[in-house]
């Protein structure tokens, strides 16, 4: 894999080699320490095999609720519940890098700091204000029961995730798993001239990495 960086008016080409095993270890650590823990609950006629899940899933339970007789066959209805660690921005970038998407190196070197999404909290607060603003004769008790359940789920989610850490501290470890070896350099003005003349830039890339090269240099050519 090849990675192109811009320095002044030049494009620097590097060959990229990854410590894939170490990256996988870091990705797992990031998910378990930093990933949002989400509670999953649903009913199904298919009882999943717990051993088919990976390390993300904890607190798994399956309870048979009832049977439905369809005359020719019987369906078992199961209540499935478990908690699952979600991806973080960094674990997504690592996965893309391992799949060969070297464009993510730019973001790995310049991490995007994501703000906590408070959309759900604001929505619940707005619902509470809306109910409290009503005259007592107009309050729908069914609506209150639904809101109580939503608030309960929100509070449970926040409690489950109170010890989650930021994944920003792991970016440096990820970069240490990426070895960049200098290959060569090309002046951007020369590149623009070659592109205008529709020539193959054989001096800068091989047949095997033409696509990667073109994707990298697009952002540098007007």
Buried (B, 14 or more C-beta within 10 A) or exposed (E): BBBBBEEEEBBBBBEBEBBEEEBBEBBBBBBBBBBBBBEEEEEEEEBBEEEEEEEBBEEBEBEEEEEEEEEEEEEEBBBBBBBBBEBBBBBBBBBBBBEEBBBBBEBBEEBEEEEEEEEEEEEBEEBEEEBEEEEEEEEEEEEEEEBEEBBEBBEEBEEBEEEBEEBBEBBEBBEEBBEBEEBEEBEBEBBBEBEEEEEEBEEBBEEEBEEBBBEBBEEBEE
